[in-house]
Amino acid sequence: MQTTVTSKGQVTIPRDMRQYLGLQQGMAVTFTAAGDHIELRPAPLPRHVIGSGFGLIKSPLAGVQADFDVAQLDMDAP
């Protein structure tokens, strides 16, 4: 696959490559010079993010509206 470097030094990663690597908009990547070529990899997640697990699994309830008042539940707790 071939792409062109823009005047700002940007390149477009082909869709097949993005899908293969699991790259999504806003994700960080690392570039490494390896002889006469460049290696591109998804940037590793910081350890505190991996350790907490926060954000790794999307809630099946995302976007679902509750029909109760969460604040009231907290007040009713013993």
A tleap script that builds the chain and sets N, CA, C and O, in Angstrom:
source leaprc.protein.ff14SB
mol = sequence {
  NMET GLN THR THR VAL THR SER LYS GLY GLN
  VAL THR ILE PRO ARG ASP MET ARG GLN TYR
  LEU GLY LEU GLN GLN GLY MET ALA VAL THR
  PHE THR ALA ALA GLY ASP HIE ILE GLU LEU
  ARG PRO ALA PRO LEU PRO ARG HIE VAL ILE
  GLY SER GLY PHE GLY LEU ILE LYS SER PRO
  LEU ALA GLY VAL GLN ALA ASP PHE ASP VAL
  ALA GLN LEU ASP MET ASP ALA CPRO
}
set mol.1.N position { 0.842 -1.176 0.000 }
set mol.1.CA position { 0.000 0.000 0.000 }
set mol.1.C position { 0.885 1.236 0.000 }
set mol.1.O position { 1.957 1.255 0.605 }
set mol.2.N position { 0.426 2.240 -0.675 }
set mol.2.CA position { 1.195 3.477 -0.772 }
set mol.2.C position { 0.290 4.656 -0.455 }
set mol.2.O position { -0.889 4.659 -0.807 }
set mol.3.N position { 0.849 5.652 0.210 }
set mol.3.CA position { 0.130 6.879 0.535 }
set mol.3.C position { 1.095 8.046 0.367 }
set mol.3.O position { 2.291 7.830 0.171 }
set mol.4.N position { 0.604 9.259 0.439 }
set mol.4.CA position { 1.426 10.450 0.211 }
set mol.4.C position { 1.571 11.244 1.504 }
set mol.4.O position { 0.620 11.355 2.278 }
set mol.5.N position { 2.746 11.790 1.737 }
set mol.5.CA position { 2.996 12.651 2.892 }
set mol.5.C position { 2.538 14.061 2.528 }
set mol.5.O position { 2.922 14.590 1.485 }
set mol.6.N position { 1.709 14.677 3.394 }
set mol.6.CA position { 1.226 16.036 3.130 }
set mol.6.C position { 2.292 17.060 3.499 }
set mol.6.O position { 3.341 16.710 4.039 }
set mol.7.N position { 2.016 18.325 3.205 }
set mol.7.CA position { 2.956 19.399 3.543 }
set mol.7.C position { 3.136 19.535 5.057 }
set mol.7.O position { 4.138 20.086 5.512 }
set mol.8.N position { 2.172 19.036 5.839 }
set mol.8.CA position { 2.270 19.066 7.299 }
set mol.8.C position { 2.945 17.810 7.852 }
set mol.8.O position { 3.060 17.659 9.068 }
set mol.9.N position { 3.388 16.916 6.981 }
set mol.9.CA position { 4.038 15.685 7.420 }
set mol.9.C position { 3.059 14.591 7.806 }
set mol.9.O position { 3.441 13.615 8.451 }
set mol.10.N position { 1.810 14.744 7.420 }
set mol.10.CA position { 0.785 13.768 7.775 }
set mol.10.C position { 0.625 12.730 6.675 }
set mol.10.O position { 0.833 13.008 5.494 }
set mol.11.N position { 0.247 11.515 7.099 }
set mol.11.CA position { -0.084 10.459 6.145 }
set mol.11.C position { -1.411 9.841 6.569 }
set mol.11.O position { -1.780 9.887 7.742 }
set mol.12.N position { -2.110 9.274 5.626 }
set mol.12.CA position { -3.343 8.566 5.926 }
set mol.12.C position { -3.018 7.088 6.040 }
set mol.12.O position { -2.425 6.502 5.134 }
set mol.13.N position { -3.411 6.485 7.163 }
set mol.13.CA position { -3.224 5.047 7.333 }
set mol.13.C position { -4.406 4.378 6.636 }
set mol.13.O position { -5.556 4.649 6.979 }
set mol.14.N position { -4.140 3.511 5.665 }
set mol.14.CA position { -5.238 2.865 4.944 }
set mol.14.C position { -6.199 2.139 5.899 }
set mol.14.O position { -5.787 1.594 6.922 }
set mol.15.N position { -7.467 2.148 5.543 }
set mol.15.CA position { -8.517 1.566 6.381 }
set mol.15.C position { -8.218 0.117 6.762 }
set mol.15.O position { -8.400 -0.262 7.919 }
set mol.16.N position { -7.763 -0.698 5.812 }
set mol.16.CA position { -7.459 -2.100 6.111 }
set mol.16.C position { -6.414 -2.215 7.218 }
set mol.16.O position { -6.521 -3.072 8.096 }
set mol.17.N position { -5.405 -1.345 7.170 }
set mol.17.CA position { -4.356 -1.354 8.195 }
set mol.17.C position { -4.916 -0.911 9.547 }
set mol.17.O position { -4.600 -1.509 10.575 }
set mol.18.N position { -5.754 0.144 9.548 }
set mol.18.CA position { -6.351 0.630 10.803 }
set mol.18.C position { -7.202 -0.458 11.437 }
set mol.18.O position { -7.145 -0.671 12.648 }
set mol.19.N position { -7.989 -1.145 10.623 }
set mol.19.CA position { -8.834 -2.213 11.146 }
set mol.19.C position { -7.989 -3.367 11.675 }
set mol.19.O position { -8.287 -3.916 12.736 }
set mol.20.N position { -6.948 -3.736 10.952 }
set mol.20.CA position { -6.069 -4.830 11.360 }
set mol.20.C position { -5.419 -4.534 12.712 }
set mol.20.O position { -5.310 -5.423 13.556 }
set mol.21.N position { -4.988 -3.286 12.919 }
set mol.21.CA position { -4.322 -2.893 14.163 }
set mol.21.C position { -5.303 -2.455 15.251 }
set mol.21.O position { -4.901 -2.227 16.392 }
set mol.22.N position { -6.582 -2.337 14.904 }
set mol.22.CA position { -7.577 -1.890 15.875 }
set mol.22.C position { -7.466 -0.410 16.193 }
set mol.22.O position { -7.861 0.025 17.274 }
set mol.23.N position { -6.931 0.370 15.255 }
set mol.23.CA position { -6.757 1.807 15.474 }
set mol.23.C position { -8.074 2.535 15.260 }
set mol.23.O position { -8.785 2.294 14.284 }
set mol.24.N position { -8.386 3.429 16.186 }
set mol.24.CA position { -9.587 4.243 16.076 }
set mol.24.C position { -9.207 5.703 16.241 }
set mol.24.O position { -8.129 6.023 16.741 }
set mol.25.N position { -10.092 6.577 15.822 }
set mol.25.CA position { -9.843 8.012 15.911 }
set mol.25.C position { -9.467 8.405 17.331 }
set mol.25.O position { -10.128 8.003 18.288 }
set mol.26.N position { -8.404 9.192 17.465 }
set mol.26.CA position { -7.967 9.680 18.758 }
set mol.26.C position { -6.964 8.790 19.475 }
set mol.26.O position { -6.383 9.207 20.478 }
set mol.27.N position { -6.746 7.568 18.982 }
set mol.27.CA position { -5.775 6.676 19.621 }
set mol.27.C position { -4.358 7.140 19.321 }
set mol.27.O position { -4.088 7.686 18.251 }
set mol.28.N position { -3.459 6.921 20.264 }
set mol.28.CA position { -2.048 7.269 20.085 }
set mol.28.C position { -1.313 6.116 19.404 }
set mol.28.O position { -1.641 4.947 19.604 }
set mol.29.N position { -0.326 6.466 18.604 }
set mol.29.CA position { 0.527 5.474 17.948 }
set mol.29.C position { 1.986 5.852 18.183 }
set mol.29.O position { 2.298 6.999 18.501 }
set mol.30.N position { 2.869 4.880 18.023 }
set mol.30.CA position { 4.301 5.147 18.127 }
set mol.30.C position { 4.952 4.854 16.782 }
set mol.30.O position { 4.557 3.928 16.073 }
set mol.31.N position { 5.954 5.658 16.443 }
set mol.31.CA position { 6.746 5.455 15.239 }
set mol.31.C position { 8.157 5.082 15.676 }
set mol.31.O position { 8.702 5.686 16.600 }
set mol.32.N position { 8.747 4.094 15.017 }
set mol.32.CA position { 10.111 3.679 15.306 }
set mol.32.C position { 10.866 3.554 13.992 }
set mol.32.O position { 10.398 2.899 13.061 }
set mol.33.N position { 12.050 4.191 13.915 }
set mol.33.CA position { 12.906 4.034 12.736 }
set mol.33.C position { 13.583 2.677 12.840 }
set mol.33.O position { 14.213 2.367 13.851 }
set mol.34.N position { 13.454 1.872 11.799 }
set mol.34.CA position { 14.026 0.523 11.785 }
set mol.34.C position { 14.789 0.332 10.476 }
set mol.34.O position { 14.261 -0.204 9.503 }
set mol.35.N position { 16.035 0.781 10.476 }
set mol.35.CA position { 16.827 0.678 9.248 }
set mol.35.C position { 16.285 1.620 8.199 }
set mol.35.O position { 16.271 2.836 8.394 }
set mol.36.N position { 15.839 1.062 7.083 }
set mol.36.CA position { 15.346 1.885 5.978 }
set mol.36.C position { 13.821 1.989 5.944 }
set mol.36.O position { 13.246 2.397 4.935 }
set mol.37.N position { 13.165 1.617 7.053 }
set mol.37.CA position { 11.700 1.731 7.088 }
set mol.37.C position { 11.240 2.226 8.458 }
set mol.37.O position { 12.031 2.324 9.396 }
set mol.38.N position { 9.963 2.530 8.554 }
set mol.38.CA position { 9.357 3.033 9.790 }
set mol.38.C position { 8.343 2.003 10.272 }
set mol.38.O position { 7.552 1.480 9.487 }
set mol.39.N position { 8.375 1.720 11.569 }
set mol.39.CA position { 7.377 0.834 12.169 }
set mol.39.C position { 6.353 1.688 12.911 }
set mol.39.O position { 6.713 2.605 13.649 }
set mol.40.N position { 5.094 1.381 12.710 }
set mol.40.CA position { 3.989 2.079 13.358 }
set mol.40.C position { 3.253 1.067 14.220 }
set mol.40.O position { 2.877 -0.007 13.749 }
set mol.41.N position { 3.049 1.415 15.488 }
set mol.41.CA position { 2.344 0.511 16.404 }
set mol.41.C position { 1.378 1.318 17.263 }
set mol.41.O position { 1.615 2.497 17.527 }
set mol.42.N position { 0.281 0.682 17.703 }
set mol.42.CA position { -0.563 1.360 18.684 }
set mol.42.C position { 0.272 1.627 19.931 }
set mol.42.O position { 1.034 0.761 20.362 }
set mol.43.N position { 0.138 2.807 20.510 }
set mol.43.CA position { 0.890 3.140 21.723 }
set mol.43.C position { 0.352 2.313 22.882 }
set mol.43.O position { -0.857 2.108 22.989 }
set mol.44.N position { 1.246 1.836 23.754 }
set mol.44.CA position { 0.765 1.068 24.908 }
set mol.44.C position { -0.036 1.963 25.848 }
set mol.44.O position { 0.246 3.153 25.985 }
set mol.45.N position { -1.033 1.375 26.487 }
set mol.45.CA position { -1.828 2.114 27.463 }
set mol.45.C position { -1.014 2.304 28.731 }
set mol.45.O position { -0.239 1.421 29.100 }
set mol.46.N position { -1.172 3.437 29.407 }
set mol.46.CA position { -0.477 3.643 30.683 }
set mol.46.C position { -0.875 2.555 31.683 }
set mol.46.O position { -2.016 2.092 31.675 }
set mol.47.N position { 0.052 2.150 32.533 }
set mol.47.CA position { -0.197 1.063 33.496 }
set mol.47.C position { -1.410 1.329 34.381 }
set mol.47.O position { -2.166 0.404 34.677 }
set mol.48.N position { -1.613 2.589 34.814 }
set mol.48.CA position { -2.744 2.862 35.708 }
set mol.48.C position { -4.076 2.615 35.013 }
set mol.48.O position { -5.058 2.265 35.666 }
set mol.49.N position { -4.120 2.793 33.704 }
set mol.49.CA position { -5.354 2.529 32.961 }
set mol.49.C position { -5.577 1.030 32.860 }
set mol.49.O position { -6.696 0.552 33.048 }
set mol.50.N position { -4.518 0.284 32.563 }
set mol.50.CA position { -4.635 -1.169 32.448 }
set mol.50.C position { -4.998 -1.774 33.805 }
set mol.50.O position { -5.867 -2.641 33.887 }
set mol.51.N position { -4.335 -1.318 34.864 }
set mol.51.CA position { -4.579 -1.856 36.198 }
set mol.51.C position { -5.993 -1.629 36.685 }
set mol.51.O position { -6.575 -2.493 37.342 }
set mol.52.N position { -6.544 -0.485 36.371 }
set mol.52.CA position { -7.892 -0.182 36.841 }
set mol.52.C position { -8.951 -0.850 35.976 }
set mol.52.O position { -10.060 -1.117 36.440 }
set mol.53.N position { -8.612 -1.119 34.729 }
set mol.53.CA position { -9.589 -1.686 33.815 }
set mol.53.C position { -10.599 -0.663 33.335 }
set mol.53.O position { -11.487 -0.991 32.548 }
set mol.54.N position { -10.476 0.586 33.802 }
set mol.54.CA position { -11.444 1.620 33.453 }
set mol.54.C position { -11.483 1.850 31.946 }
set mol.54.O position { -10.446 2.086 31.325 }
set mol.55.N position { -12.649 1.783 31.370 }
set mol.55.CA position { -12.835 2.089 29.962 }
set mol.55.C position { -12.522 0.952 29.012 }
set mol.55.O position { -12.664 1.116 27.801 }
set mol.56.N position { -12.096 -0.205 29.524 }
set mol.56.CA position { -11.743 -1.305 28.639 }
set mol.56.C position { -12.966 -2.055 28.132 }
set mol.56.O position { -12.926 -2.671 27.067 }
set mol.57.N position { -14.056 -2.002 28.898 }
set mol.57.CA position { -15.274 -2.696 28.498 }
set mol.57.C position { -16.409 -1.686 28.482 }
set mol.57.O position { -16.636 -0.974 29.460 }
set mol.58.N position { -17.110 -1.632 27.371 }
set mol.58.CA position { -18.231 -0.706 27.259 }
set mol.58.C position { -19.442 -1.299 27.967 }
set mol.58.O position { -19.771 -2.471 27.781 }
set mol.59.N position { -20.088 -0.495 28.764 }
set mol.59.CA position { -21.269 -0.935 29.492 }
set mol.59.C position { -22.408 -1.235 28.524 }
set mol.59.O position { -22.672 -0.449 27.614 }
set mol.60.N position { -23.084 -2.367 28.714 }
set mol.60.CA position { -24.236 -2.654 27.855 }
set mol.60.C position { -25.378 -1.678 28.107 }
set mol.60.O position { -26.315 -1.601 27.313 }
set mol.61.N position { -25.306 -0.929 29.211 }
set mol.61.CA position { -26.353 0.032 29.553 }
set mol.61.C position { -26.029 1.447 29.102 }
set mol.61.O position { -26.770 2.380 29.410 }
set mol.62.N position { -24.933 1.615 28.379 }
set mol.62.CA position { -24.548 2.955 27.936 }
set mol.62.C position { -25.682 3.572 27.130 }
set mol.62.O position { -26.166 2.982 26.163 }
set mol.63.N position { -26.093 4.745 27.533 }
set mol.63.CA position { -27.150 5.449 26.809 }
set mol.63.C position { -28.554 5.062 27.239 }
set mol.63.O position { -29.524 5.631 26.739 }
set mol.64.N position { -28.688 4.102 28.158 }
set mol.64.CA position { -30.008 3.690 28.628 }
set mol.64.C position { -30.402 4.598 29.788 }
set mol.64.O position { -29.648 4.764 30.747 }
set mol.65.N position { -31.587 5.178 29.687 }
set mol.65.CA position { -32.042 6.082 30.739 }
set mol.65.C position { -32.676 5.286 31.871 }
set mol.65.O position { -33.438 4.347 31.640 }
set mol.66.N position { -32.351 5.675 33.092 }
set mol.66.CA position { -32.921 5.019 34.268 }
set mol.66.C position { -34.272 5.646 34.586 }
set mol.66.O position { -34.475 6.841 34.368 }
set mol.67.N position { -35.197 4.838 35.103 }
set mol.67.CA position { -36.507 5.377 35.464 }
set mol.67.C position { -36.613 5.552 36.981 }
set mol.67.O position { -37.698 5.458 37.553 }
set mol.68.N position { -35.458 5.811 37.627 }
set mol.68.CA position { -35.432 6.070 39.060 }
set mol.68.C position { -34.397 7.150 39.330 }
set mol.68.O position { -33.555 7.446 38.483 }
set mol.69.N position { -34.471 7.730 40.514 }
set mol.69.CA position { -33.564 8.806 40.907 }
set mol.69.C position { -32.390 8.214 41.686 }
set mol.69.O position { -32.565 7.751 42.813 }
set mol.70.N position { -31.205 8.227 41.096 }
set mol.70.CA position { -30.015 7.653 41.724 }
set mol.70.C position { -29.725 8.337 43.053 }
set mol.70.O position { -29.333 7.667 44.008 }
set mol.71.N position { -29.905 9.638 43.141 }
set mol.71.CA position { -29.663 10.373 44.383 }
set mol.71.C position { -30.591 9.874 45.487 }
set mol.71.O position { -30.177 9.768 46.642 }
set mol.72.N position { -31.827 9.571 45.149 }
set mol.72.CA position { -32.787 9.071 46.132 }
set mol.72.C position { -32.367 7.692 46.629 }
set mol.72.O position { -32.510 7.405 47.817 }
set mol.73.N position { -31.857 6.839 45.760 }
set mol.73.CA position { -31.388 5.515 46.170 }
set mol.73.C position { -30.283 5.638 47.202 }
set mol.73.O position { -30.259 4.894 48.182 }
set mol.74.N position { -29.373 6.567 46.988 }
set mol.74.CA position { -28.255 6.775 47.906 }
set mol.74.C position { -28.761 7.240 49.270 }
set mol.74.O position { -28.212 6.848 50.300 }
set mol.75.N position { -29.792 8.064 49.284 }
set mol.75.CA position { -30.333 8.588 50.542 }
set mol.75.C position { -31.081 7.499 51.305 }
set mol.75.O position { -31.127 7.532 52.535 }
set mol.76.N position { -31.667 6.538 50.597 }
set mol.76.CA position { -32.439 5.470 51.231 }
set mol.76.C position { -31.552 4.374 51.809 }
set mol.76.O position { -32.030 3.538 52.576 }
set mol.77.N position { -30.272 4.363 51.454 }
set mol.77.CA position { -29.364 3.307 51.923 }
set mol.77.C position { -29.180 3.401 53.430 }
set mol.77.O position { -29.113 4.501 53.979 }
set mol.78.N position { -29.095 2.233 54.121 }
set mol.78.CA position { -28.932 2.247 55.590 }
set mol.78.C position { -27.578 2.763 56.012 }
set mol.78.O position { -27.289 2.835 57.207 }
savepdb mol mol.pdb
quit
